[in-house]
Amino acid sequence: MTEDLGHGLVEGGVGRAVGGRAEGGAAPSGLTLTLIKAQLLGLLADKGIDALGVGTEGDPALLARLLSYRTKPDPGFPVVTP
């Protein structure tokens, strides 16, 4: 089963990340986040939405589901090889 977890980003001081597709009049998104870069980095570092003061509209559980697809990086991965 494939899940449709789309996203959109708006340039400028504030960005939006959305689950689903709301841009262009498509189906409404399940979650809209209003945040700045520092808050986005905090979310990726497992700090909570409330602790970071991220504005939400919709179901915050969708963010937890999206972030559950992350995997721990392999510290031995050769980013640059000779």
Long-range contacts (C-beta under 8 A, 24 or more apart in sequence): 5-62, 5-65, 5-66, 15-40, 19-58, 19-62, 19-63, 19-65, 19-66, 29-58, 30-58, 30-59, 30-62, 31-56, 31-57, 31-58, 31-59, 31-60, 31-62, 31-63, 32-56, 32-57, 32-58, 33-63, 43-67
